[in-house]
Amino acid sequence: MDTKALKQDIRKEIRLLKKTFSEVAKQQESAAVWAQMEQEPLFRQSRCVFIYWSMSDEVQTADFILKWQGSKRFVLPCVVGDELELKYFEEAQALHEGERFLIPEPSGEALQDYSIIDLAIVPGVAFDAQNHRLGRGKGYYDKTLCRIAAPKIGVCYGFQFLPEVPVDAFDIPMDKVIHG
């Protein structure tokens, strides 16, 4: 089976598992991920963090962002065409529904200097012990992550951490993966 077909099979399998994952389990595993992140030296030393505002099936980020927004600057992705623009998070009330996937996104100007990012916290459909990431298949994150020199930490629920995920040359690996 080719890489593309393997990726599609894993996406389908994870999508089915997500449907059986309760809200309580999501909250518990999200809390476990963020407790680990708070102990991570890369996070503790960071000042500007690229992170995502979670969709309902991803490791939940809202409470974590709100908890740390007083001491860290957060940059969130906004979907613009086939690319991600990064914008500063100011406050939850200032988020608006994104045009493409209805994900809450910040307003304001796009970040131009990616070198100020100290850490990238990245969602994915699946990760493996070799720090490979399988995304949703559109390449948004890979196109952006190749422009970010900062360390990259993938976050996922326990069932999304697999022995191996198929990769292509353009897939950007993580420096570390934290899972519930």
Stockholm file with secondary structure:
# STOCKHOLM 1.0

chainA/1-180         MDTKALKQDIRKEIRLLKKTFSEVAKQQESAAVWAQMEQEPLFRQSRCVFIYWSMSDEVQTADFILKWQGSKRFVLPCVVGDELELKYFEEAQALHEGERFLIPEPSGEALQDYSIIDLAIVPGVAFDAQNHRLGRGKGYYDKTLCRIAAPKIGVCYGFQFLPEVPVDAFDIPMDKVIHG
#=GR chainA/1-180 SS CCHHHHHHHHHHHHHHHHHTCCHHHHHHHHHHHHHHHHHCHHHHHCSEEECCCCCTTSCCCHHHHHHHTTTSEEEEEEEETTEEEEEECCCGGGCEECTTTCCEECCSCCCCCGGGCCEEEECCSEEETTCCEECCSSCHHHHHHTTCCSCEEEEECGGGEESCCCCCTTCCCCSEEEEC
#=GC SS_cons         CCHHHHHHHHHHHHHHHHHTCCHHHHHHHHHHHHHHHHHCHHHHHCSEEECCCCCTTSCCCHHHHHHHTTTSEEEEEEEETTEEEEEECCCGGGCEECTTTCCEECCSCCCCCGGGCCEEEECCSEEETTCCEECCSSCHHHHHHTTCCSCEEEEECGGGEESCCCCCTTCCCCSEEEEC
//
